[in-house]
Amino acid sequence: MAKGAQKEARLRRLKEEILNFVSINPGCTASQIVAWLSIDLRMKNHGLTPRKVGFFIPRYCKELVWKQDSMTGKRIYTNKA
């Protein structure tokens, strides 16, 4: 097995799941993404938090863009148009 193969596979799955969720639910927040990943997909052992997802998306998910919600101050994620 290659060095770091499990870490790479976990990163790839996380990226695919985030892109899938945002394409189905445009205008979602990092908290909603984390809730879906942790509860619905049972990815609890990944240690996901909204803050970690907020750092992960700009780094690995270049297909997504965000804008600041004026009411709550949270980032709202959507696909690039």
PLY file of the C-alpha trace (Angstrom):
ply
format ascii 1.0
element vertex 81
property float x
property float y
property float z
element edge 80
property int vertex1
property int vertex2
end_header
0.00 0.00 0.00
1.23 3.47 -0.81
2.30 5.83 1.94
-0.64 7.91 3.16
-3.18 6.06 1.02
-5.88 6.00 3.72
-5.45 9.70 4.43
-5.70 10.46 0.72
-8.82 8.30 0.35
-10.46 9.98 3.37
-9.66 13.43 1.94
-11.06 12.45 -1.47
-14.28 11.08 0.06
-14.75 14.18 2.21
-14.30 16.42 -0.83
-16.77 14.39 -2.92
-19.38 14.36 -0.15
-19.11 18.12 0.43
-19.41 18.87 -3.30
-22.40 16.53 -3.55
-24.18 18.12 -0.58
-23.63 21.69 -1.78
-24.85 20.84 -5.29
-28.06 19.40 -3.80
-28.43 22.17 -1.17
-27.03 25.45 -2.54
-26.87 28.22 0.02
-25.85 25.99 2.92
-23.53 26.80 5.82
-20.55 24.87 7.19
-22.67 23.85 10.18
-25.25 22.24 7.90
-22.51 20.43 6.00
-20.97 19.10 9.23
-24.37 17.98 10.55
-25.06 16.07 7.34
-21.63 14.44 7.26
-21.58 13.54 10.95
-25.18 12.47 11.51
-26.49 11.29 8.14
-23.31 9.79 6.71
-21.96 8.71 10.12
-18.51 10.21 9.51
-18.16 10.88 13.24
-14.59 9.59 13.55
-13.32 12.35 11.23
-13.52 14.96 14.00
-15.33 17.42 11.77
-16.28 20.87 13.02
-17.72 23.86 11.14
-14.39 25.61 11.54
-12.44 22.70 9.99
-14.90 22.52 7.09
-14.60 26.29 6.65
-10.83 25.91 6.23
-11.15 22.75 4.11
-13.49 24.15 1.43
-11.31 27.02 0.10
-8.26 24.76 0.13
-9.62 21.61 -1.53
-13.01 22.47 -3.06
-12.17 25.09 -5.68
-15.53 24.36 -7.36
-17.36 26.15 -4.54
-17.72 29.85 -3.80
-19.00 31.55 -0.69
-20.65 34.81 0.23
-21.25 36.38 3.61
-24.81 36.28 4.91
-25.63 39.83 6.06
-28.06 38.67 8.76
-26.00 36.00 10.51
-22.46 36.77 9.35
-21.97 33.14 8.29
-20.49 31.95 5.02
-23.03 30.59 2.55
-21.59 28.05 0.08
-22.74 27.52 -3.51
-21.32 26.05 -6.72
-19.51 28.31 -9.16
-21.90 29.48 -11.85
0 1
1 2
2 3
3 4
4 5
5 6
6 7
7 8
8 9
9 10
10 11
11 12
12 13
13 14
14 15
15 16
16 17
17 18
18 19
19 20
20 21
21 22
22 23
23 24
24 25
25 26
26 27
27 28
28 29
29 30
30 31
31 32
32 33
33 34
34 35
35 36
36 37
37 38
38 39
39 40
40 41
41 42
42 43
43 44
44 45
45 46
46 47
47 48
48 49
49 50
50 51
51 52
52 53
53 54
54 55
55 56
56 57
57 58
58 59
59 60
60 61
61 62
62 63
63 64
64 65
65 66
66 67
67 68
68 69
69 70
70 71
71 72
72 73
73 74
74 75
75 76
76 77
77 78
78 79
79 80
